[in-house]
Amino acid sequence: MKRIYSLLAVALIASLARAEETNSYPKSNLEIFEATTGIVIIRSVDEIGALPGKAGGVTVKCREARDPSTNRREFGVTVIVTQAQGAEDTTFVDYDELDALIRATDYVSKVDWSITSMGLFEAGYTTRSGLRVASYSSSRTGLIEAFVLSNRLLRCRSALTMDQLVRFHTLLEQAKARLEIIQREK
């Protein structure tokens, strides 16, 4: 009987260890700063827009965190991905990574069948903190489709049309422009 309890304990510990390893992506600088203890942190958010997808949706928000005692500030974007079943996950993207994400989203929104000589493809980009934007050839529909994946806690994926991916690109550009205005104001 003790052996069974020992085996169950080992199995439980192993499953908990795997659960902690589900997110191999590091936290963004914004997340790390917001988790600082022992100081007052002022968090500010502006919603840029929400985009319904084919299944689920994507919301883009600007975010600022500030320590009023030192006036240290961190800027970024939160991307909330909602699946059709209602589950949602949020990924933080630091301001310094927005240009690369915008360029990558522009690229993957323009891919066509000429990018490869093979029958199926995926063109994707993943941020440091695990937000993935991709387009791919669908063997089911024969079309090029897209998705946005938040890979922080729940791994939520929202399927998008290529037109919706272009709209997501526009939301990212608007968020970056808004953050640049905020940075100049204060």
C-alpha positions, 0 to 999 in steps of 0.5 A, a space after each residue: 500500500 505504501 508503494 502505491 502511495 509513493 508511486 502516486 506521489 511521484 506521478 503527482 510531482 511529475 505532472 506538476 513539474 510538467 505543468 510549470 514547464 508549459 510556458 517556456 517563454 520568458 516574461 516581458 520587461 513590462 511584466 517583470 517591472 509590474 511584478 516588482 514588489 516594495 514600490 508603488 506601480 501605476 499601471 495604465 491601459 488604453 484599448 486600441 481595438 478588438 478584432 473578431 476572428 473566424 473563431 474567437 478574437 483578438 484585442 490589442 491594448 497599449 500599456 504603461 507601467 510607472 514607478 512614481 518615485 523614480 519616474 521609471 516607465 515601461 511601455 508595451 502592448 497586451 494582446 488578448 487572444 480569445 478562443 471560440 469556446 471563451 478561453 482567453 490568454 494575454 501576452 505582453 509585448 515590449 515596446 522595443 519589440 513592436 517594430 519587428 512584430 509589425 514587420 513580421 505581421 506585414 510579411 505573413 499577411 502578404 504570403 502566397 503560394 509562391 513562397 515555396 515549391 512544396 504543397 503546404 507551408 506556414 510562415 510565422 513569427 513568435 515574440 520573445 514572450 510567446 505571441 505567435 502570428 502566422 499564415 499557412 496553407 490550409 489543406 482543408 480549404 485550399 486557402 491561405 489562412 492565419 492565426 494569432 496564438 497567445 502562449 503565456 498560460 493557456 495557449 489560446 489560438 484565434 483563427 483569422 482570415 487574411 483580411 483580419 490579419 491585415 486589420 490586426 497589423 493595423 491595430 499594432 501600428 495604431 498601438 505603437 503610434 499611441 505609445 510614441 505619443 504617450 512617451 513624448 507627452 510625459 
